[in-house]
Amino acid sequence: MTTPVICHHIRRGFGVLKLILFLLVGLLIVGGILLKLRQDSLIEIKQVQKDRMAEVERAHRLKIQEEIELGRSTIEAREFEAARKHIKTASILDSQAEFSAEIQALKFICDRAQLIHQREQELVALKRKLDDYLSKQDTRQARAALAQMGEWFHSEHPMRVTFEQRIVTIENRLKEKQQIIEAFEGELAQWHLAKAKQSLAKLKELTDPSSYETFHAKLQQKWADDTLARQDVRKFKAMDSGIYSKALFDAIQVSLTKFPKHPDLIAQRELVASRPQILRVPADFPSLDEAILQAKAGAIIELGIGRHYVEIQLNKPITVRGKGRLESIIESRCSGGSAITISHPNGETTIENLAIQGFQGDGGQHGLVTLLDGKLHIKNCTISRGGGHGIAVVKGSLKLENSLSQYHLWDGVAVAGEQAHAEITSSEFRENGGHGVSLWNHAHLVGKNITSQLNGQSGAAITASATLTAKGVISKKNREGGIYVADHAKVLLAHSQAVDNGLSGLILQKNAQAQLDHVILQRNGEYGYINDRSSKISGLKQIDTKGNKSGHFLQKRLD
């Protein structure tokens, strides 16, 4: 190849190279421009992103602040559950803890506000309860509620003071109301209807209309019952014959069950009860036992002519009256006890105008008449043939007059015990197996005109600190002594006599005492009187000891 050609090719090559170089320079310039544009674009993008992030952060902060504000507003609105949700949302959104202190403070405020709200609600409910209890006048529940209020208010807080005053006012009214109600009910029960009407007028101001109507209806019913009760009283007065009638008494009792405590009915019942009750045997009742069962206290049982076989227990004060000693006869074998046993602490039992007979040797060894407690009056009676004592007084007071006690296996009358007393007048004790009269163990007898004769032992025996005070005693023809006194016993005898006895007229031993006033001690089997040195006797100048077989008296140790 020639040089020009080569040069041509070289020139062409340099041209191409130059072109390429220009192209490369252009590309570099364009690339630089493009790179610059890219860098500017990236910066712009970053700025945009930064601005966008800042916007997002502002929005986020605003959201947190919004939730916080919503929390505050809902707390103020007492919507605590919603407030807690807003606070929780704010807490979640505040990932950077930027608002942590504010959120915690708001949470505390919410808790405190909710607690205060709850207490306020409880207080409102408590006040509502108080008002409700007071409207119902339930002061017990009201006071319990008031005590709960003390957790919020001190005792002098106006609200507590107001409720306390209301409670006290109601309590006073309730107390007054209860007192009037009790008075009203008591007046109704006692049939004081005029007073009950006055109490009802007071209740009208203190009770509700319904309760008042109930009380008013009670009073109206009581007025009606009072009218019916008075009608019954008029009927019972017409039926009253002046003699006790059990049928009439029972009718009044029935009326009293319908009209309890009616004063007119009670007065009529007491009047009928006070009437003498006379039960006739056998005219009204076939036996004395049945009559006693039907008899009330104070009744009179009239025994007809004939023999009445009994062993009876008298536990109420009644009178058993016969037609006479020979006409009306109570007879008993005393197999289970005495013919008549008296035991009641109140009132007096009287037995009169009859005979009481036992079956000596064929029955039990019991006294024919035994007083275990109470008062017994026997008059105009003959008491005969007992398997033990004729009359035995264990406890109580016996009054015996114008009666005869005879033919008993033991004593005619025996009084024993510190609580046993007897008063005997114009009575006789004869032909008994033991003493005519026997006192012992601190018993006491007062007597007048007593005759004791033909007894198996002494006419009278007073021993063991017993006391006999008597006037007009005649003790005669007894197998042993006339009057025997021993063991610290004491007798006071006036105008009396002990004559014709098997031993001495008067015997004293073992610290016995005798005070005598005009006493005759004559014709006895031994001495007029005999006493040991431990015993005392006074009034000797006023005694007559003539005609005794062994002499006037003997003073020596008696064993």
NUFI-654911 format. One record per residue (C-alpha): residue number from 1; residue in one letter; z, y, x. Coordinates in Angstrom, 3 decimals. Layout:
REM NUFI-654911
R; NUM; a; Z; Y; X
...
REM end
This chain:
REM NUFI-654911
R; 1; m; 0.000; 0.000; 0.000
R; 2; t; -0.815; 3.486; 1.350
R; 3; t; 1.640; 6.078; 2.145
R; 4; p; 0.616; 8.420; -0.643
R; 5; v; 0.925; 5.663; -2.988
R; 6; i; 4.261; 4.802; -1.615
R; 7; c; 5.268; 8.412; -1.671
R; 8; h; 3.978; 8.591; -5.184
R; 9; h; 6.025; 5.650; -6.092
R; 10; i; 8.964; 7.067; -4.252
R; 11; r; 8.592; 10.348; -6.051
R; 12; r; 8.311; 8.534; -9.287
R; 13; g; 11.344; 6.555; -8.328
R; 14; f; 13.296; 9.681; -7.487
R; 15; g; 12.246; 11.133; -10.779
R; 16; v; 13.434; 8.146; -12.588
R; 17; l; 16.607; 8.155; -10.590
R; 18; k; 17.031; 11.802; -11.337
R; 19; l; 16.456; 11.129; -14.945
R; 20; i; 18.944; 8.371; -14.851
R; 21; l; 21.342; 10.625; -13.049
R; 22; f; 20.859; 13.284; -15.659
R; 23; l; 21.316; 10.717; -18.270
R; 24; l; 24.492; 9.553; -16.611
R; 25; v; 25.750; 13.079; -16.251
R; 26; g; 24.915; 13.668; -19.880
R; 27; l; 26.650; 10.530; -20.837
R; 28; l; 29.669; 11.601; -18.838
R; 29; i; 29.594; 14.980; -20.424
R; 30; v; 29.189; 13.464; -23.833
R; 31; g; 31.879; 10.921; -23.013
R; 32; g; 34.154; 13.649; -21.849
R; 33; i; 33.454; 15.594; -24.947
R; 34; l; 33.986; 12.536; -27.035
R; 35; l; 37.176; 11.725; -25.138
R; 36; k; 38.349; 15.260; -25.624
R; 37; l; 37.517; 15.039; -29.265
R; 38; r; 39.377; 11.715; -29.478
R; 39; q; 42.396; 13.128; -27.709
R; 40; d; 42.386; 16.135; -30.000
R; 41; s; 41.989; 13.826; -32.936
R; 42; l; 44.917; 11.668; -31.791
R; 43; i; 47.079; 14.707; -31.292
R; 44; e; 46.136; 15.900; -34.722
R; 45; i; 46.852; 12.467; -36.163
R; 46; k; 50.223; 12.352; -34.438
R; 47; q; 51.009; 15.814; -35.731
R; 48; v; 50.008; 14.755; -39.184
R; 49; q; 52.100; 11.617; -38.841
R; 50; k; 54.965; 13.696; -37.520
R; 51; d; 54.617; 16.121; -40.382
R; 52; r; 54.407; 13.220; -42.785
R; 53; m; 57.526; 11.620; -41.271
R; 54; a; 59.335; 14.914; -41.494
R; 55; e; 58.267; 15.155; -45.134
R; 56; v; 59.480; 11.631; -45.748
R; 57; e; 62.784; 12.394; -44.068
R; 58; r; 63.158; 15.542; -46.131
R; 59; a; 62.399; 13.555; -49.242
R; 60; h; 64.875; 10.867; -48.138
R; 61; r; 67.549; 13.434; -47.507
R; 62; l; 66.805; 15.027; -50.834
R; 63; k; 67.085; 11.599; -52.474
R; 64; i; 70.456; 11.026; -50.848
R; 65; q; 71.620; 14.476; -51.882
R; 66; e; 70.242; 13.864; -55.344
R; 67; e; 72.198; 10.591; -55.609
R; 68; i; 75.302; 12.378; -54.366
R; 69; e; 74.838; 15.134; -56.930
R; 70; l; 74.190; 12.563; -59.646
R; 71; g; 77.383; 10.834; -58.551
R; 72; r; 79.295; 14.109; -58.910
R; 73; s; 77.805; 14.876; -62.281
R; 74; t; 78.494; 11.386; -63.643
R; 75; i; 82.081; 11.596; -62.358
R; 76; e; 82.468; 14.846; -64.251
R; 77; a; 80.950; 13.145; -67.266
R; 78; r; 83.515; 10.277; -66.894
R; 79; e; 80.640; 7.808; -66.426
R; 80; f; 82.303; 6.005; -63.562
R; 81; e; 80.127; 2.907; -63.479
R; 82; a; 76.975; 5.069; -63.225
R; 83; a; 78.694; 7.232; -60.607
R; 84; r; 79.523; 4.139; -58.560
R; 85; k; 75.846; 3.069; -58.696
R; 86; h; 74.702; 6.503; -57.458
R; 87; i; 77.289; 6.453; -54.681
R; 88; k; 76.225; 2.962; -53.699
R; 89; t; 72.555; 4.016; -53.694
R; 90; a; 73.363; 7.060; -51.565
R; 91; s; 75.329; 4.866; -49.175
R; 92; i; 72.402; 2.454; -48.859
R; 93; l; 69.911; 5.287; -48.336
R; 94; d; 72.133; 6.920; -45.710
R; 95; s; 71.258; 4.410; -43.036
R; 96; q; 71.835; 7.015; -40.370
R; 97; a; 75.353; 7.769; -41.729
R; 98; e; 74.442; 11.402; -41.920
R; 99; f; 76.203; 11.820; -45.253
R; 100; s; 78.884; 9.163; -44.644
R; 101; a; 81.850; 11.546; -44.857
R; 102; e; 80.556; 13.146; -48.029
R; 103; i; 79.820; 9.767; -49.606
R; 104; q; 83.294; 8.417; -48.716
R; 105; a; 84.901; 11.568; -50.107
R; 106; l; 82.860; 11.183; -53.307
R; 107; k; 83.880; 7.537; -53.583
R; 108; f; 87.564; 8.529; -53.253
R; 109; i; 87.074; 11.228; -55.878
R; 110; c; 85.427; 8.679; -58.167
R; 111; d; 88.280; 6.180; -57.764
R; 112; r; 90.873; 8.851; -58.306
R; 113; a; 89.044; 10.346; -61.262
R; 114; q; 88.632; 6.895; -62.832
R; 115; l; 92.338; 6.128; -62.346
R; 116; i; 93.278; 9.459; -63.868
R; 117; h; 90.885; 8.824; -66.723
R; 118; q; 92.360; 5.380; -67.342
R; 119; r; 95.859; 6.796; -67.360
R; 120; e; 94.742; 9.528; -69.718
R; 121; q; 93.195; 6.918; -71.990
R; 122; e; 96.384; 4.846; -71.812
R; 123; l; 98.414; 7.935; -72.605
R; 124; v; 96.147; 8.754; -75.539
R; 125; a; 96.471; 5.173; -76.754
R; 126; l; 100.240; 5.353; -76.258
R; 127; k; 100.439; 8.607; -78.208
R; 128; r; 98.317; 7.019; -80.916
R; 129; k; 100.697; 4.037; -80.974
R; 130; l; 103.685; 6.351; -81.148
R; 131; d; 102.162; 8.235; -84.034
R; 132; d; 101.337; 4.930; -85.725
R; 133; y; 104.856; 3.531; -85.201
R; 134; l; 106.434; 6.740; -86.417
R; 135; s; 104.176; 6.810; -89.467
R; 136; k; 105.430; 3.279; -90.184
R; 137; q; 109.005; 4.355; -89.300
R; 138; d; 109.184; 1.580; -86.717
R; 139; t; 111.620; 3.304; -84.379
R; 140; r; 112.232; 0.210; -82.245
R; 141; q; 108.586; -0.032; -81.227
R; 142; a; 108.394; 3.744; -80.950
R; 143; r; 111.274; 3.793; -78.482
R; 144; a; 109.610; 1.051; -76.429
R; 145; a; 106.408; 3.109; -76.315
R; 146; l; 108.404; 6.219; -75.415
R; 147; a; 109.950; 4.337; -72.515
R; 148; q; 106.447; 3.550; -71.237
R; 149; m; 105.622; 7.243; -71.462
R; 150; g; 108.397; 7.828; -68.967
R; 151; e; 106.058; 6.557; -66.275
R; 152; w; 104.031; 9.772; -66.654
R; 153; f; 106.529; 12.342; -67.885
R; 154; h; 110.135; 13.088; -67.024
R; 155; s; 112.755; 13.034; -69.751
R; 156; e; 112.593; 16.796; -70.362
R; 157; h; 108.806; 16.992; -70.651
R; 158; p; 107.913; 18.770; -73.908
R; 159; m; 105.813; 15.854; -75.144
R; 160; r; 108.643; 13.353; -74.583
R; 161; v; 111.196; 15.716; -76.098
R; 162; t; 108.991; 16.169; -79.182
R; 163; f; 108.605; 12.427; -79.700
R; 164; e; 112.303; 11.848; -79.032
R; 165; q; 113.201; 14.389; -81.705
R; 166; r; 110.807; 12.778; -84.156
R; 167; i; 112.301; 9.345; -83.465
R; 168; v; 115.873; 10.613; -83.886
R; 169; t; 114.920; 12.322; -87.148
R; 170; i; 113.365; 9.129; -88.486
R; 171; e; 116.315; 7.043; -87.282
R; 172; n; 118.715; 9.318; -89.112
R; 173; r; 116.608; 9.121; -92.254
R; 174; l; 116.370; 5.351; -91.954
R; 175; k; 120.126; 5.108; -91.439
R; 176; e; 120.738; 7.291; -94.460
R; 177; k; 118.212; 5.287; -96.430
R; 178; q; 119.821; 1.975; -95.423
R; 179; q; 123.270; 3.250; -96.355
R; 180; i; 122.012; 4.328; -99.762
R; 181; i; 120.168; 1.025; -100.261
R; 182; e; 123.341; -0.914; -99.390
R; 183; a; 125.346; 1.274; -101.747
R; 184; f; 122.702; 0.789; -104.441
R; 185; e; 122.659; -3.000; -104.010
R; 186; g; 126.460; -3.117; -103.965
R; 187; e; 126.667; -1.025; -107.113
R; 188; l; 124.168; -3.309; -108.827
R; 189; a; 126.142; -6.382; -107.737
R; 190; q; 129.361; -4.823; -109.075
R; 191; w; 127.620; -3.604; -112.240
R; 192; h; 128.384; 0.057; -111.473
R; 193; l; 125.098; 1.057; -113.043
R; 194; a; 125.805; 4.783; -113.462
R; 195; k; 126.515; 5.053; -109.731
R; 196; a; 123.444; 2.934; -108.983
R; 197; k; 121.370; 5.430; -110.944
R; 198; q; 122.673; 8.253; -108.740
R; 199; s; 121.849; 6.270; -105.594
R; 200; l; 118.355; 5.610; -106.930
R; 201; a; 117.776; 9.347; -107.330
R; 202; k; 118.617; 9.811; -103.645
R; 203; l; 116.297; 6.952; -102.663
R; 204; k; 113.386; 8.654; -104.370
R; 205; e; 113.353; 11.269; -101.605
R; 206; l; 113.610; 8.717; -98.790
R; 207; t; 111.286; 5.872; -99.792
R; 208; d; 107.629; 5.459; -100.548
R; 209; p; 106.564; 5.233; -104.207
R; 210; s; 106.084; 1.460; -104.067
R; 211; s; 109.592; 0.823; -102.754
R; 212; y; 111.057; 3.282; -105.226
R; 213; e; 109.382; 1.456; -108.104
R; 214; t; 110.870; -1.822; -106.849
R; 215; f; 114.383; -0.353; -106.833
R; 216; h; 113.806; 1.275; -110.200
R; 217; a; 112.687; -2.055; -111.670
R; 218; k; 115.868; -3.683; -110.327
R; 219; l; 118.026; -1.094; -112.054
R; 220; q; 116.119; -1.457; -115.329
R; 221; q; 116.563; -5.241; -115.196
R; 222; k; 120.260; -4.798; -114.513
R; 223; w; 120.605; -2.530; -117.550
R; 224; a; 118.954; -5.212; -119.659
R; 225; d; 121.209; -7.920; -118.180
R; 226; d; 124.259; -5.760; -118.845
R; 227; t; 123.326; -5.549; -122.510
R; 228; l; 122.996; -9.342; -122.730
R; 229; a; 126.272; -9.876; -120.849
R; 230; r; 128.131; -7.589; -123.245
R; 231; q; 126.679; -9.546; -126.164
R; 232; d; 128.088; -12.740; -124.595
R; 233; v; 131.491; -11.089; -124.167
R; 234; r; 131.600; -10.160; -127.861
R; 235; k; 130.702; -13.755; -128.741
R; 236; f; 133.397; -15.183; -126.448
R; 237; k; 136.038; -12.855; -127.871
R; 238; a; 135.221; -14.121; -131.324
R; 239; m; 135.624; -17.724; -130.079
R; 240; d; 138.999; -17.075; -128.385
R; 241; s; 141.771; -18.638; -130.484
R; 242; g; 144.643; -17.680; -128.186
R; 243; i; 144.919; -21.254; -126.816
R; 244; y; 143.138; -22.301; -123.644
R; 245; s; 139.785; -23.932; -124.390
R; 246; k; 137.913; -25.664; -121.590
R; 247; a; 134.701; -25.462; -123.599
R; 248; l; 135.089; -21.682; -123.920
R; 249; f; 136.028; -21.360; -120.251
R; 250; d; 132.948; -23.387; -119.228
R; 251; a; 130.722; -21.270; -121.497
R; 252; i; 131.967; -18.113; -119.769
R; 253; q; 131.303; -19.744; -116.399
R; 254; v; 127.710; -20.476; -117.445
R; 255; s; 127.288; -16.861; -118.520
R; 256; l; 128.651; -15.740; -115.150
R; 257; t; 126.006; -17.801; -113.374
R; 258; k; 123.420; -15.724; -115.240
R; 259; f; 125.278; -12.434; -114.799
R; 260; p; 127.335; -12.853; -111.586
R; 261; k; 130.457; -10.703; -111.163
R; 262; h; 130.059; -8.938; -114.505
R; 263; p; 133.467; -7.268; -114.914
R; 264; d; 133.727; -7.818; -118.666
R; 265; l; 132.867; -11.511; -118.312
R; 266; i; 135.369; -11.894; -115.467
R; 267; a; 138.065; -10.170; -117.526
R; 268; q; 137.337; -12.461; -120.474
R; 269; r; 137.411; -15.521; -118.210
R; 270; e; 140.770; -14.465; -116.757
R; 271; l; 142.098; -13.879; -120.253
R; 272; v; 141.003; -17.327; -121.389
R; 273; a; 142.336; -18.890; -118.184
R; 274; s; 145.708; -17.239; -118.797
R; 275; r; 145.951; -18.778; -122.242
R; 276; p; 148.331; -21.717; -122.429
R; 277; q; 146.448; -25.005; -122.101
R; 278; i; 148.012; -27.708; -124.211
R; 279; l; 146.801; -31.277; -123.738
R; 280; r; 148.287; -33.901; -126.055
R; 281; v; 148.719; -37.541; -125.108
R; 282; p; 147.565; -39.624; -126.850
R; 283; a; 146.213; -37.238; -129.515
R; 284; d; 143.671; -35.546; -127.182
R; 285; f; 143.649; -37.936; -124.205
R; 286; p; 144.396; -41.648; -124.241
R; 287; s; 146.530; -41.544; -121.076
R; 288; l; 148.640; -39.180; -119.007
R; 289; d; 146.355; -39.799; -116.020
R; 290; e; 143.295; -38.519; -117.856
R; 291; a; 145.156; -35.506; -119.198
R; 292; i; 146.262; -34.567; -115.655
R; 293; l; 142.691; -34.822; -114.421
R; 294; q; 141.556; -32.349; -117.081
R; 295; a; 144.545; -30.030; -116.801
R; 296; k; 144.236; -26.684; -115.091
R; 297; a; 147.041; -25.028; -113.180
R; 298; g; 149.708; -23.895; -115.634
R; 299; a; 148.698; -26.397; -118.321
R; 300; i; 151.187; -28.031; -120.669
R; 301; i; 150.816; -31.774; -121.269
R; 302; e; 152.659; -32.930; -124.377
R; 303; l; 153.620; -36.600; -124.282
R; 304; g; 153.794; -38.283; -127.639
R; 305; i; 156.318; -40.874; -128.702
R; 306; g; 156.021; -44.113; -126.756
R; 307; r; 155.843; -45.526; -123.254
R; 308; h; 153.362; -44.182; -120.711
R; 309; y; 152.698; -46.410; -117.671
R; 310; v; 151.646; -44.340; -114.637
R; 311; e; 151.854; -43.673; -110.914
R; 312; i; 150.590; -40.092; -110.710
R; 313; q; 149.981; -37.499; -108.025
R; 314; l; 150.500; -33.904; -109.161
R; 315; n; 148.614; -31.513; -106.855
R; 316; k; 148.674; -28.540; -109.216
R; 317; p; 151.464; -26.749; -111.068
R; 318; i; 151.657; -28.085; -114.632
R; 319; t; 154.291; -28.899; -117.253
R; 320; v; 154.795; -32.430; -118.566
R; 321; r; 156.822; -32.184; -121.769
R; 322; g; 158.038; -35.064; -123.899
R; 323; k; 159.385; -35.342; -127.425
R; 324; g; 162.833; -36.334; -126.176
R; 325; r; 164.542; -38.686; -123.724
R; 326; l; 164.498; -41.583; -126.145
R; 327; e; 161.082; -40.855; -127.604
R; 328; s; 158.779; -40.135; -124.586
R; 329; i; 159.197; -42.524; -121.668
R; 330; i; 157.252; -42.641; -118.392
R; 331; e; 157.473; -46.106; -116.932
R; 332; s; 156.281; -47.307; -113.509
R; 333; r; 156.660; -50.303; -111.213
R; 334; c; 156.126; -47.933; -108.235
R; 335; s; 154.084; -50.629; -106.503
R; 336; g; 151.844; -48.059; -104.762
R; 337; g; 154.216; -45.121; -104.620
R; 338; s; 156.516; -43.042; -106.753
R; 339; a; 156.090; -42.804; -110.491
R; 340; i; 155.521; -39.062; -109.994
R; 341; t; 154.676; -37.463; -106.626
R; 342; i; 154.450; -33.684; -106.405
R; 343; s; 152.592; -32.049; -103.542
R; 344; h; 151.224; -28.516; -103.902
R; 345; p; 152.466; -25.383; -102.116
R; 346; n; 151.794; -22.898; -104.926
R; 347; g; 153.344; -22.639; -108.359
R; 348; e; 155.974; -24.777; -110.084
R; 349; t; 155.733; -28.178; -111.746
R; 350; t; 158.018; -28.757; -114.725
R; 351; i; 159.072; -32.110; -116.199
R; 352; e; 161.148; -31.884; -119.369
R; 353; n; 162.403; -33.681; -122.458
R; 354; l; 161.537; -37.222; -121.398
R; 355; a; 162.750; -40.318; -119.568
R; 356; i; 161.392; -41.764; -116.339
R; 357; q; 162.096; -45.437; -115.767
R; 358; g; 161.383; -47.894; -112.989
R; 359; f; 161.696; -51.653; -112.659
R; 360; q; 164.586; -52.058; -110.265
R; 361; g; 164.112; -55.184; -108.201
R; 362; d; 160.639; -55.793; -109.636
R; 363; g; 158.705; -52.925; -108.025
R; 364; g; 158.308; -51.039; -104.770
R; 365; q; 161.222; -49.378; -103.027
R; 366; h; 159.985; -45.856; -103.756
R; 367; g; 161.786; -42.953; -105.344
R; 368; l; 160.917; -42.546; -108.983
R; 369; v; 160.198; -38.843; -108.419
R; 370; t; 159.218; -37.587; -104.935
R; 371; l; 158.743; -33.927; -104.008
R; 372; l; 156.591; -33.660; -100.873
R; 373; d; 155.834; -29.941; -101.151
R; 374; g; 156.145; -27.111; -103.669
R; 375; k; 158.558; -26.391; -106.501
R; 376; l; 159.785; -28.929; -109.075
R; 377; h; 161.806; -28.156; -112.182
R; 378; i; 163.311; -31.109; -114.051
R; 379; k; 165.298; -30.459; -117.212
R; 380; n; 166.598; -32.512; -120.091
R; 381; c; 165.444; -35.762; -118.490
R; 382; t; 166.892; -39.212; -117.827
R; 383; i; 165.739; -40.891; -114.626
R; 384; s; 166.691; -44.557; -114.386
R; 385; r; 166.337; -47.841; -112.508
R; 386; g; 164.409; -46.756; -109.408
R; 387; g; 163.762; -49.215; -106.597
R; 388; g; 164.745; -46.480; -104.111
R; 389; h; 166.127; -43.009; -104.760
R; 390; g; 166.029; -41.548; -108.237
R; 391; i; 164.740; -38.185; -106.933
R; 392; a; 163.691; -37.616; -103.307
R; 393; v; 163.094; -34.124; -101.905
R; 394; v; 161.238; -34.189; -98.571
R; 395; k; 159.958; -30.629; -98.542
R; 396; g; 160.100; -27.910; -101.141
R; 397; s; 162.529; -26.768; -103.804
R; 398; l; 164.051; -28.855; -106.621
R; 399; k; 165.656; -27.348; -109.699
R; 400; l; 167.456; -29.957; -111.786
R; 401; e; 169.304; -29.111; -114.977
R; 402; n; 170.862; -30.973; -117.885
R; 403; s; 169.585; -34.291; -116.595
R; 404; l; 170.868; -37.788; -115.771
R; 405; s; 169.920; -39.932; -112.757
R; 406; q; 171.286; -43.497; -112.971
R; 407; y; 170.985; -47.154; -112.026
R; 408; h; 168.934; -46.612; -108.854
R; 409; l; 169.008; -49.013; -105.943
R; 410; w; 169.691; -46.125; -103.549
R; 411; d; 170.887; -42.537; -104.230
R; 412; g; 170.699; -40.648; -107.484
R; 413; v; 169.181; -37.665; -105.666
R; 414; a; 168.381; -37.404; -101.953
R; 415; v; 167.553; -34.077; -100.273
R; 416; a; 166.565; -34.331; -96.611
R; 417; g; 165.052; -31.912; -94.144
R; 418; e; 165.265; -28.322; -93.013
R; 419; q; 162.631; -27.310; -95.592
R; 420; a; 164.240; -29.235; -98.459
R; 421; h; 166.356; -27.327; -101.003
R; 422; a; 167.883; -28.145; -104.364
R; 423; e; 169.605; -26.349; -107.230
R; 424; i; 171.412; -28.650; -109.644
R; 425; t; 173.083; -27.541; -112.885
R; 426; s; 174.829; -29.504; -115.626
R; 427; s; 173.552; -32.868; -114.422
R; 428; e; 175.047; -36.330; -113.850
R; 429; f; 174.522; -39.073; -111.264
R; 430; r; 176.015; -42.422; -112.161
R; 431; e; 176.033; -46.099; -111.291
R; 432; n; 173.594; -45.793; -108.377
R; 433; g; 173.626; -48.335; -105.544
R; 434; g; 174.034; -45.626; -102.891
R; 435; h; 175.488; -42.137; -103.212
R; 436; g; 175.260; -40.071; -106.337
R; 437; v; 174.082; -37.038; -104.309
R; 438; s; 172.929; -37.271; -100.697
R; 439; l; 172.114; -34.359; -98.347
R; 440; w; 171.204; -34.600; -94.667
R; 441; n; 169.209; -33.132; -91.791
R; 442; h; 169.810; -29.403; -92.514
R; 443; a; 169.093; -29.739; -96.257
R; 444; h; 170.778; -27.282; -98.637
R; 445; l; 172.040; -27.719; -102.198
R; 446; v; 173.535; -25.218; -104.610
R; 447; g; 175.166; -26.769; -107.654
R; 448; k; 177.166; -26.077; -110.780
R; 449; n; 178.782; -28.516; -113.185
R; 450; i; 177.672; -31.679; -111.378
R; 451; t; 179.176; -35.053; -112.247
R; 452; s; 178.809; -38.034; -109.909
R; 453; q; 180.583; -41.231; -110.964
R; 454; l; 180.634; -44.999; -110.647
R; 455; n; 178.265; -44.986; -107.647
R; 456; g; 178.200; -47.807; -105.055
R; 457; q; 179.062; -45.472; -102.198
R; 458; s; 180.327; -41.874; -102.341
R; 459; g; 179.908; -39.441; -105.168
R; 460; a; 178.327; -37.028; -102.700
R; 461; a; 177.430; -37.431; -99.009
R; 462; i; 176.652; -34.350; -96.929
R; 463; t; 175.680; -35.106; -93.300
R; 464; a; 173.628; -34.008; -90.294
R; 465; s; 174.090; -30.225; -90.613
R; 466; a; 173.402; -30.175; -94.356
R; 467; t; 175.175; -27.686; -96.667
R; 468; l; 176.587; -28.042; -100.186
R; 469; t; 177.679; -24.969; -102.136
R; 470; a; 178.950; -25.948; -105.577
R; 471; k; 181.239; -25.095; -108.443
R; 472; g; 182.489; -27.409; -111.122
R; 473; v; 181.793; -30.680; -109.273
R; 474; i; 183.386; -33.862; -110.625
R; 475; s; 183.202; -36.905; -108.341
R; 476; k; 185.097; -39.832; -109.832
R; 477; k; 185.389; -43.588; -109.867
R; 478; n; 182.977; -44.046; -106.976
R; 479; r; 183.364; -47.197; -104.892
R; 480; e; 183.929; -45.284; -101.642
R; 481; g; 184.952; -41.652; -101.233
R; 482; g; 184.619; -38.807; -103.635
R; 483; i; 182.903; -36.395; -101.222
R; 484; y; 181.928; -37.393; -97.671
R; 485; v; 181.114; -34.678; -95.071
R; 486; a; 180.129; -35.438; -91.452
R; 487; d; 178.048; -34.526; -88.400
R; 488; h; 178.273; -30.708; -88.489
R; 489; a; 177.742; -30.589; -92.252
R; 490; k; 179.478; -28.020; -94.449
R; 491; v; 180.724; -27.889; -98.050
R; 492; l; 181.951; -24.941; -100.111
R; 493; l; 183.650; -26.248; -103.248
R; 494; a; 185.223; -24.244; -106.057
R; 495; h; 186.930; -25.439; -109.220
R; 496; s; 185.964; -29.006; -108.500
R; 497; q; 187.639; -32.427; -108.436
R; 498; a; 187.369; -35.769; -106.686
R; 499; v; 189.529; -38.272; -108.561
R; 500; d; 189.940; -42.019; -109.056
R; 501; n; 187.666; -42.926; -106.129
R; 502; g; 188.028; -46.152; -104.148
R; 503; l; 188.784; -44.380; -100.843
R; 504; s; 189.869; -40.783; -100.258
R; 505; g; 188.872; -37.860; -102.436
R; 506; l; 187.476; -35.811; -99.519
R; 507; i; 186.519; -37.211; -96.105
R; 508; l; 185.570; -34.970; -93.147
R; 509; q; 184.606; -36.156; -89.662
R; 510; k; 182.516; -35.267; -86.602
R; 511; n; 182.703; -31.450; -86.695
R; 512; a; 182.463; -31.181; -90.469
R; 513; q; 183.684; -28.090; -92.369
R; 514; a; 185.102; -27.685; -95.844
R; 515; q; 186.045; -24.496; -97.662
R; 516; l; 187.997; -25.287; -100.825
R; 517; d; 188.939; -23.138; -103.809
R; 518; h; 190.962; -24.708; -106.623
R; 519; v; 190.019; -28.297; -105.870
R; 520; i; 191.778; -31.335; -107.365
R; 521; l; 191.968; -34.461; -105.181
R; 522; q; 194.033; -36.936; -107.266
R; 523; r; 194.535; -40.649; -107.932
R; 524; n; 192.232; -41.815; -105.142
R; 525; g; 192.571; -45.232; -103.478
R; 526; e; 193.658; -43.745; -100.138
R; 527; y; 194.410; -40.066; -99.514
R; 528; g; 193.638; -36.838; -101.272
R; 529; y; 191.691; -35.815; -98.176
R; 530; i; 191.274; -37.121; -94.664
R; 531; n; 189.773; -35.379; -91.645
R; 532; d; 189.485; -35.890; -87.913
R; 533; r; 190.626; -33.278; -85.406
R; 534; s; 187.055; -32.006; -84.753
R; 535; s; 186.618; -30.962; -88.382
R; 536; k; 187.901; -27.858; -90.125
R; 537; i; 189.252; -27.447; -93.624
R; 538; s; 190.374; -24.227; -95.327
R; 539; g; 191.856; -23.334; -98.717
R; 540; l; 194.490; -26.073; -98.619
R; 541; k; 196.988; -23.957; -100.593
R; 542; q; 194.652; -24.080; -103.552
R; 543; i; 194.203; -27.874; -103.759
R; 544; d; 196.076; -30.507; -105.763
R; 545; t; 196.549; -33.885; -104.046
R; 546; k; 198.954; -35.628; -106.424
R; 547; g; 198.867; -39.314; -107.234
R; 548; n; 196.850; -40.662; -104.306
R; 549; k; 197.905; -44.153; -103.218
R; 550; s; 198.294; -43.438; -99.494
R; 551; g; 199.499; -39.864; -99.771
R; 552; h; 198.308; -36.303; -99.853
R; 553; f; 196.258; -36.260; -96.653
R; 554; l; 195.673; -37.833; -93.265
R; 555; q; 194.468; -36.087; -90.134
R; 556; k; 193.423; -38.444; -87.353
R; 557; r; 190.446; -39.626; -85.315
R; 558; l; 187.942; -41.401; -87.526
R; 559; d; 185.544; -43.845; -85.887
REM end
